[in-house]
Amino acid sequence: MIWQQNYDPFGNIILSCLVASIPVIIMLVLLGFMHMKAHYAAACGLISAFVISIFVFGMPMQMAGLAAGYGAAFGLLPIGWIVLNIIFLHQLTEEDGSFKVLQHSLSNITDDRRLQLLLIAFAFGAFFEGAAGFGTPVAVTAALLIGLGFKPLAASGLSLIANTAPVAYGALGTPVIALSAVTGLDLLQLSGMIGRQLPFFSFLVPFWLIWAFAGWRAMLEIWPALFVTGASFAIAQFLVSNFHGPWLVDVIAAIVSMGSLVLFLKVWKPKKVWTSTALKGHEQDSGTPDLESEKPVGHEADAGAAIFAKNDRRAVLLAWMPWAILSAFVFIWGIPAVKQSLDGISVVKIPFDGLHNLIEKVPPVAATPHKEAAVYNFNYLSATGSGILLAAIIAGLLMRYSLIDLVRIYLRTIYRVRYSLLTIVLMLALGYLTRYSGLDATLGLAFALTGPFYPMFGTLLGWLGVAITGSDTASNVLFGGLQKVTAQQLGLDPVLMAAANSSGGVMGKMIDAQSIVVASTATRWFNHEGDILRYVFFHSVALAVLVGCLVTLMAYVPPFTRLVY
């Protein structure tokens, strides 16, 4: 029996939208303001979504349960699988002491925390976003920053802020490819349009990141480095996206940005070195004071750095070895040909009978009635987390761990992240139930009523989609068709608005529950998801509005309109 989604059960789209938003509001209020533990908040949001989907929007109860189960499975693999194995690798490097050597090797490049943040959270994180996506960059960079001594709120929040501009081209361009598939718009046109929107923000985000961390004055002190980092990334992002395609945009831009920053730091140093590891105004975010301190260039580093000075080059190479292996495996696992080969020998497709092709999206959300597939790909070999696990095992053996030690540490890691994995499962169950019940489409239709203001609100629709689903790809699949249809009805360029869905969506990445749980787990700052959400929320909204302003200018105001064609 086919069930058609009902987007306006009250006959009033505004009222229907308010009711559809209740599960998300409940979860955010409980998490961000009531300080409830994340898995309890997610469970409350999921329960409310069940009630509203079944009794208000008319979704059959069995379908609602299957949709939540489908999301829960996706939460375990690939998302939870990535988090678990990244934390496992981090534990290995901490136990053998190599992480301390890594920390001091980075200090040898620069011991200024602002520049370390640029190098790791922005540039290095962009590489992992381009190669793998799906939570990998936040998990890696947050763990690295904690190892370098950053306070938990700084490591978590700043990793989330940094992981914005690269997201549209994450996982070798998967969000753009999905957007083209659901809209029927030309892939290269979409890639180029996004590549004419996001470079402005790729240039801005490094400045924004350091301002959020250290304040306006401290940001201005290193503006040359920020300019080099942002400009090199933005230019590479523009060129690759417009003249090659979406596949290698982040990978190439990240390598160019990292290389440019490292080379620039060989000829330029800040007048003062920032050594604080807490956010400006949050000096006690981890329960211990950490007052701002600045020291002149040339000041001798702490005792740990003195120990590092005695390490030979071989020790430094060994310290970087696990992360080099990780980078190589993540990149290899992201190559489409490798994924296809691994899928060919391992993937198990599990249709969710009772849900698969039994839910139909209808106009105006879809141009024509469209059945929703529900086939779970149990890709235990091609999943990015499997590549990370293999990298961790190889690195662990090279670090001279025994197999028994590896098993012991792995089991301990599972126990440590158990509640975080549960939270991810519940969050994804909520996201998928919202999608299959049509609650998110109801929210989108309310945005579509804004007429000439649609370029702004259409951009914010993409932001909302990522905030709810945790994925720019999912947001593009969800709202891409709606963006195209609405743009055509309003006389706007459909490529512009489809691209705006993805560009606006990247700013929602920092507040989606999945990413926040990944960050809190990577920093081992458990049960502080609400603190992270409150910190990043303003940055997410402000940047999304700025993207909306740019899209509005591109839609109506010369000379920005030239960027559309």
C-alpha positions in Angstrom: 0.0 0.0 0.0 1.5 3.4 -1.1 1.3 6.2 1.4 1.4 9.7 0.0 3.0 12.4 2.2 0.7 15.0 3.5 2.4 18.4 3.8 -0.5 20.5 5.1 -2.7 18.4 7.5 -4.3 21.6 8.9 -5.1 23.3 5.6 -2.8 26.1 6.8 0.8 25.8 5.9 2.0 28.1 8.7 0.2 26.1 11.4 1.4 22.8 9.8 4.9 24.1 9.8 4.8 25.1 13.5 3.6 21.6 14.4 6.2 19.9 12.1 9.0 21.9 13.9 8.0 20.7 17.4 10.4 17.6 17.5 13.4 19.7 16.5 12.5 22.5 18.9 12.1 20.0 21.8 15.5 18.5 21.1 17.3 21.8 20.8 15.6 23.3 23.9 16.4 20.2 26.0 19.9 20.0 24.7 20.9 23.7 24.6 18.9 25.3 27.4 17.8 22.6 29.8 21.2 20.9 29.9 19.7 17.5 29.3 22.1 14.7 28.3 22.2 14.4 24.5 20.9 10.9 24.3 17.9 11.8 26.5 17.2 14.9 24.4 17.4 13.0 21.2 15.0 10.3 22.6 12.5 13.0 23.6 12.7 14.6 20.1 12.3 11.1 18.5 9.2 10.3 20.6 7.5 13.6 19.7 8.3 13.0 16.0 6.6 9.6 16.2 3.5 11.1 17.8 3.2 14.0 15.3 4.1 11.8 12.2 1.5 9.2 13.1 -1.4 11.2 14.6 -1.1 14.5 12.8 0.5 13.8 9.4 -1.1 10.3 9.1 2.0 8.2 8.6 1.3 4.5 9.2 2.8 3.4 12.5 4.8 0.5 10.9 6.4 2.9 8.4 7.3 5.4 11.1 9.1 2.6 13.0 10.9 1.4 10.0 12.0 4.9 9.0 13.5 5.4 12.5 15.2 2.0 12.3 16.6 2.9 8.9 18.1 6.1 10.3 19.5 4.3 13.3 21.3 1.8 11.1 22.8 4.7 9.1 23.9 6.3 12.5 25.9 3.2 13.3 27.4 2.8 9.8 28.9 4.9 8.5 28.7 7.7 11.1 29.3 5.9 14.4 31.8 3.6 12.7 34.0 6.7 11.8 33.8 8.2 15.2 34.7 4.9 17.0 37.8 4.2 14.9 39.1 7.7 14.9 39.0 7.7 18.7 40.7 4.3 18.7 43.6 5.7 16.7 43.8 8.7 18.9 44.0 6.4 22.0 46.8 4.4 20.5 48.9 7.6 19.8 48.3 8.8 23.3 49.2 5.6 25.1 52.6 5.3 23.4 53.5 9.0 23.8 53.7 9.7 20.1 51.0 12.3 20.4 53.2 14.4 22.6 55.9 14.4 20.0 53.4 15.3 17.4 52.2 18.2 19.5 55.7 19.6 19.8 56.4 19.0 16.1 53.5 21.3 15.3 54.8 23.8 17.8 58.0 23.7 15.8 56.1 25.0 12.8 54.5 27.6 15.1 53.7 27.7 18.8 51.1 30.4 18.2 47.7 28.8 18.9 45.9 30.9 16.3 48.2 29.6 13.6 47.9 26.0 14.8 44.2 26.4 14.6 44.4 27.6 11.0 46.7 24.8 10.0 44.7 22.0 11.7 41.0 22.9 12.0 40.7 24.8 8.7 43.3 23.4 6.2 43.9 19.9 7.5 40.2 19.5 8.3 39.3 20.5 4.7 41.5 17.8 3.4 39.6 15.2 5.5 36.2 16.7 4.4 37.2 16.5 0.8 38.5 12.9 1.1 35.8 11.4 3.4 33.2 13.8 4.9 30.6 12.2 7.1 32.0 13.6 10.4 35.6 12.6 9.7 37.1 16.1 9.7 35.6 17.2 13.0 36.6 13.9 14.7 40.2 14.2 13.5 40.8 17.9 14.1 39.0 18.1 17.5 41.1 15.1 18.7 44.3 16.8 17.4 43.5 20.1 19.0 42.7 18.5 22.4 46.1 16.7 22.1 47.7 20.0 21.6 46.3 21.4 24.8 43.2 23.3 23.5 40.4 23.5 26.0 37.4 21.2 25.1 35.0 24.0 24.2 37.6 25.6 21.9 38.6 22.3 20.3 34.9 21.3 19.7 33.4 24.6 18.7 36.2 25.8 16.5 36.5 22.5 14.7 32.8 22.9 13.9 33.1 26.5 12.7 36.1 25.6 10.5 34.3 22.7 8.9 31.9 24.8 6.9 33.1 26.2 3.5 34.5 22.8 2.4 31.4 20.8 3.2 29.6 21.3 -0.2 32.4 19.4 -2.0 32.9 16.9 0.8 33.5 13.2 0.2 34.8 13.9 -3.3 31.9 16.1 -4.3 29.1 13.8 -3.1 26.7 16.6 -2.2 27.0 18.2 -5.6 26.6 14.9 -7.4 23.5 14.1 -5.4 22.1 17.6 -6.1 22.5 17.1 -9.8 20.9 13.7 -9.6 17.7 14.8 -7.8 17.2 18.1 -9.8 18.3 17.0 -13.3 20.5 20.1 -13.5 23.9 19.9 -15.1 26.6 18.7 -12.7 29.3 21.1 -13.9 26.9 24.1 -13.9 26.0 23.3 -10.3 29.7 22.8 -9.3 30.6 26.1 -10.9 27.7 28.0 -9.3 28.6 26.7 -5.8 32.2 27.5 -6.7 31.2 31.2 -7.3 29.4 31.4 -4.0 31.5 29.6 -1.4 35.0 31.1 -2.2 33.9 34.4 -0.6 33.3 32.4 2.6 36.4 30.2 2.2 38.3 33.5 2.4 36.2 34.8 5.3 36.0 31.7 7.6 39.7 31.8 8.6 39.3 35.4 9.8 36.0 34.5 11.5 37.5 31.4 13.1 40.3 33.4 14.8 38.0 36.2 15.8 35.7 33.6 17.5 38.8 32.1 19.3 40.9 35.0 20.3 38.9 38.2 19.6 39.2 41.1 17.1 42.5 42.5 18.2 44.3 39.1 18.2 42.8 38.3 14.8 44.2 41.5 13.3 47.6 40.7 14.6 47.9 37.7 12.2 45.9 39.0 9.3 48.6 38.3 6.7 48.6 34.6 7.6 44.8 34.6 7.5 44.8 36.3 4.1 47.3 33.7 2.7 45.3 30.8 4.1 41.9 32.0 3.0 42.9 33.4 -0.4 44.9 30.3 -1.4 42.0 28.0 -0.5 39.3 30.3 -2.1 41.2 30.6 -5.4 41.9 26.9 -5.7 38.3 26.2 -4.8 37.0 28.5 -7.5 39.3 27.3 -10.2 38.8 23.5 -9.6 35.0 23.7 -9.2 34.6 25.9 -12.3 37.1 24.3 -14.6 37.3 20.7 -13.5 34.3 19.6 -11.5 33.2 18.8 -7.9 35.4 15.7 -7.3 38.7 17.0 -6.1 37.8 20.6 -5.0 38.5 20.3 -1.3 41.5 18.0 -1.6 43.4 20.3 -3.9 42.3 23.5 -2.1 43.3 22.0 1.3 46.8 21.0 0.0 47.3 24.4 -1.6 46.2 26.2 1.6 48.3 24.1 3.9 51.4 24.4 1.7 50.9 28.2 1.3 50.5 28.7 5.1 53.6 26.6 5.9 55.7 28.4 3.3 54.5 31.8 4.4 55.4 31.0 8.1 59.0 30.5 7.0 59.2 34.2 6.1 56.7 35.8 8.5 56.1 35.5 12.2 53.6 37.3 14.4 55.0 40.0 16.7 53.3 38.3 19.7 52.7 34.6 20.2 49.2 33.6 21.5 49.5 30.7 23.9 46.0 30.6 25.4 44.1 27.4 24.7 40.7 28.6 25.7 38.2 30.7 23.9 38.3 34.4 24.5 35.8 35.0 27.3 35.6 31.2 28.1 38.9 30.8 29.9 37.4 28.2 32.3 35.4 26.1 29.8 37.0 22.8 30.9 36.8 23.5 34.6 40.3 24.9 35.0 41.5 28.4 34.5 43.6 29.2 31.5 44.3 32.9 31.3 45.3 34.6 28.1 49.0 34.9 27.7 51.1 36.4 25.0 54.8 36.2 24.7 57.4 37.8 22.4 58.7 35.8 19.4 61.8 34.0 20.4 60.6 33.2 23.9 61.7 29.7 24.9 59.0 27.2 24.9 58.0 25.1 27.9 59.7 22.1 29.3 57.9 19.8 27.0 59.3 21.7 24.0 62.7 21.3 25.5 62.2 17.6 25.6 61.0 17.7 22.0 64.2 19.4 20.9 66.1 16.3 22.0 63.9 14.1 19.7 65.6 13.2 16.5 63.9 13.4 13.1 63.0 9.7 13.3 60.9 10.3 16.4 59.0 13.1 14.7 58.4 11.0 11.6 57.1 8.1 13.8 54.8 10.5 15.6 53.3 11.7 12.3 53.3 8.2 10.8 49.8 7.1 12.2 48.2 10.3 10.8 49.9 10.0 7.5 48.7 6.4 7.2 45.2 7.6 8.2 45.3 10.4 5.5 46.4 7.9 2.8 43.7 5.3 3.7 40.9 7.9 3.9 41.9 9.3 0.5 42.1 5.8 -1.0 38.8 4.8 0.4 37.3 8.0 -1.1 38.3 7.1 -4.7 35.1 6.0 -6.5 36.9 3.1 -8.3 38.1 1.8 -4.9 34.7 2.1 -3.4 33.1 0.3 -6.3 35.6 -2.5 -6.1 35.1 -3.0 -2.3 31.3 -2.8 -2.7 31.5 -5.4 -5.4 32.9 -8.0 -3.0 31.3 -6.9 0.3 28.2 -4.7 0.1 25.0 -6.2 1.4 21.8 -4.3 0.3 19.0 -4.6 2.8 15.6 -3.3 1.7 13.5 -2.1 4.5 10.4 -4.0 3.5 7.3 -2.1 4.5 9.0 1.2 3.8 11.0 0.8 0.6 9.2 2.4 -2.4 5.9 2.6 -0.3 6.2 6.3 0.5 5.5 8.8 -2.2 6.6 12.4 -2.4 4.1 14.5 -4.3 3.9 18.0 -5.8 4.8 20.7 -4.9 7.8 19.1 -3.1 8.4 16.8 -6.1 7.7 17.9 -9.7 5.9 14.5 -10.2 5.0 11.8 -7.7 8.2 10.1 -6.6 8.6 6.9 -4.5 11.2 7.0 -1.7 13.7 4.2 -1.7 14.7 2.6 1.6 17.6 0.2 1.0 20.3 0.1 3.6 23.8 -0.4 2.2 25.7 -2.5 4.7 29.1 -1.7 3.1 31.3 -3.0 5.8 34.5 -2.8 3.6 34.0 0.4 1.6 32.7 2.4 4.6 35.2 5.2 5.5 35.3 3.9 9.1 36.7 0.6 7.8 39.6 2.3 6.1 40.2 4.2 9.4 40.2 1.0 11.4 42.6 -0.7 9.0 44.9 2.4 9.2 44.7 2.3 13.0 45.6 -1.4 13.2 48.5 -1.0 10.8 49.7 2.1 12.7 49.3 0.3 16.0 51.4 -2.7 14.8 54.1 -0.3 13.6 54.0 1.4 17.0 54.7 -2.1 18.4 51.4 -2.8 20.1 50.6 -6.5 20.4 47.3 -7.8 19.0 46.1 -8.3 22.6 46.9 -4.7 23.4 45.0 -3.5 20.3 41.9 -5.5 21.3 42.1 -4.3 24.9 42.3 -0.6 23.8 39.6 -1.1 21.2 37.1 -2.5 23.8 37.9 0.3 26.1 37.3 2.8 23.4 33.8 1.2 22.7 32.9 1.6 26.3 34.1 5.2 26.4 32.0 6.3 23.5 28.9 4.1 24.1 26.6 7.0 25.0 27.9 9.1 22.1 27.1 6.2 19.7 23.7 5.9 21.2 23.1 9.6 20.7 24.2 9.4 17.0 21.8 6.5 16.5 18.9 8.4 18.0 19.7 11.6 16.2 19.8 9.8 12.8 16.6 8.0 13.6 14.9 11.4 14.2 16.3 12.8 11.0 15.1 9.9 8.9 11.7 9.8 10.5 11.4 13.6 9.8 12.4 13.0 6.1 10.1 10.0 5.4 7.1 11.5 7.2 7.4 14.7 5.2 7.8 17.0 8.3 10.9 18.5 6.8 9.2 19.1 3.4 6.4 21.0 5.3 9.0 23.3 6.8 10.4 23.8 3.3 7.0 24.7 1.8 6.6 27.4 4.5 9.9 28.9 3.4 8.7 28.9 -0.3 5.9 31.4 0.6 8.4 34.2 0.9 8.2 35.4 -2.8 10.8 37.9 -3.7 12.7 37.2 -0.4 13.1 33.6 -1.5 16.8 33.9 -2.3 17.4 34.6 1.4 14.9 32.1 2.7 15.8 29.4 0.1 19.4 29.6 1.3 18.2 29.3 4.9 16.2 26.3 3.8 19.4 24.5 2.9 20.8 25.6 6.3 17.8 24.1 8.0 18.1 20.9 6.0 21.6 20.3 7.1 20.8 21.3 10.7 18.1 18.6 10.8 19.7 15.8 8.8 23.4 16.4 9.6 24.3 16.1 5.9 24.6 18.5 3.0 24.0 15.6 0.7 20.8 14.7 2.5 19.7 18.3 2.5 20.3 18.5 -1.2 18.3 15.3 -1.9 15.6 16.6 0.4 15.1 20.1 -0.9 16.9 20.2 -4.2 13.8 19.5 -6.2 11.8 22.0 -4.2 14.4 24.7 -4.8 14.3 24.1 -8.6 10.5 24.1 -8.8 10.1 27.2 -6.6 12.8 29.1 -8.5 11.1 28.4 -11.8 7.8 29.6 -10.4 9.3 32.8 -9.1 11.4 33.5 -12.3 14.7 32.9 -10.5 17.6 30.8 -12.0 17.1 27.2 -10.8 20.8 26.5 -10.8 21.4 29.5 -8.5 18.8 28.4 -6.0 19.8 24.7 -6.1 23.4 25.8 -5.5 22.2 28.1 -2.7 20.7 25.1 -1.0 24.1 23.5 -0.8 26.0 26.7 0.0 23.6 27.7 2.7 23.6 24.2 4.0 27.3 24.1 4.9 26.7 26.7 7.6 24.1 24.4 9.2 26.8 21.7 9.6 28.2 23.2 12.8 24.9 22.9 14.7 23.6 19.6 13.5 23.3 17.2 16.4 25.4 14.5 14.8 28.4 16.8 14.3 28.1 18.2 17.9 28.1 14.7 19.3 31.1 13.8 17.2 33.0 16.8 18.5 32.1 16.2 22.1 33.2 12.5 21.7 36.5 13.4 20.0 37.3 15.8 22.8 36.0 13.4 25.4 33.9 16.3 26.8 30.9 14.1 27.3 27.5 15.5 28.3 28.5 19.0 27.2 26.7 18.9 23.8 24.5 21.8 25.0 27.5 24.0 25.8 28.9 23.4 22.3 25.5 24.1 20.6 25.0 27.4 22.5 28.5 28.5 21.5 28.3 27.7 17.8 24.6 28.6 17.2 25.2 32.4 16.7 28.1 31.7 14.3 26.0 29.3 12.3 23.0 31.6 11.9 25.2 34.7 11.1 27.2 32.9 8.4 24.0 31.4 6.9 22.4 34.9 6.7 25.6 36.2 5.0 25.3 33.4 2.4 21.7 34.4 1.9 22.7 38.0 1.4 25.2 37.0 -1.3 22.6 34.8 -3.1 20.1 37.7 -3.0 22.7 40.0 -4.6 23.4 37.4 -7.2 19.7 37.1 -8.0 18.9 40.8 -8.2 21.8 43.2 -8.0 24.4 43.9 -10.7 27.3 43.3 -11.0 26.7 40.2 -8.7 24.2 38.9 -11.2 27.1 38.3 -13.6 28.2 35.5 -11.3 25.1 33.6 -12.2 25.8 33.2 -15.9 
